[in-house]
Amino acid sequence: MRESAILGILGVYTLGFYIDSAISDNQLDKAIVLIVITALLNIGIDTMSQFVRRRLKISASLVTSGPK
């Protein structure tokens, strides 16, 4: 997983706003929960992406091999 992906998700206006406001209101527990949820979502999306990429590669090789 790329660190830039996590930082990119934190840059989303709504999520970044909620994390920033939780930190500024001294609600670190809320900020940590939001960051953990973000990380779990990122891991889930990355896993799904790997599955789709593997699946497409298999079907693409079957199509390009052609009849023998």
C-alpha positions in Angstrom: 0.0 0.0 0.0 1.3 3.4 -0.8 1.6 6.1 1.8 0.5 8.7 -0.8 -2.9 7.0 -1.0 -3.5 7.4 2.7 -2.3 11.0 2.5 -4.6 11.5 -0.5 -7.6 10.2 1.4 -6.7 12.6 4.3 -6.7 15.4 1.8 -10.4 14.8 0.9 -12.2 17.9 2.2 -14.8 16.3 4.4 -12.6 13.7 6.0 -9.7 16.0 6.4 -12.0 18.6 7.9 -13.4 16.1 10.5 -9.9 14.9 11.4 -8.6 18.5 11.6 -11.5 19.7 13.7 -11.2 16.7 16.0 -7.6 17.5 16.6 -8.2 21.2 17.1 -11.0 20.4 19.6 -8.6 18.1 21.5 -10.6 15.0 20.7 -7.7 12.8 19.8 -9.6 9.6 20.3 -12.1 10.7 17.6 -9.2 11.7 15.3 -7.5 8.3 15.7 -10.7 6.4 15.0 -11.2 8.4 11.8 -7.6 7.8 10.7 -8.0 4.0 11.5 -11.2 3.8 9.5 -9.5 5.6 6.6 -6.6 3.2 6.7 -9.0 0.2 6.7 -10.9 1.6 3.8 -7.7 2.2 1.9 -6.5 -1.4 2.6 -9.9 -2.8 1.4 -9.8 -0.7 -1.8 -6.2 -1.7 -2.4 -7.1 -5.4 -2.0 -10.1 -5.1 -4.3 -7.9 -3.4 -6.8 -5.3 -6.1 -6.8 -8.0 -8.7 -7.2 -9.5 -6.9 -10.2 -6.0 -6.4 -11.8 -5.2 -10.1 -11.4 -8.6 -11.1 -12.9 -8.2 -8.8 -15.9 -4.7 -10.0 -16.6 -5.9 -13.6 -16.7 -8.8 -12.9 -19.0 -6.6 -10.7 -21.2 -4.1 -13.5 -21.7 -6.8 -15.9 -22.7 -8.2 -13.5 -25.3 -4.8 -12.6 -26.8 -3.5 -16.2 -27.1 -6.0 -17.0 -29.9 -6.7 -20.4 -31.4 -3.8 -22.8 -32.1 
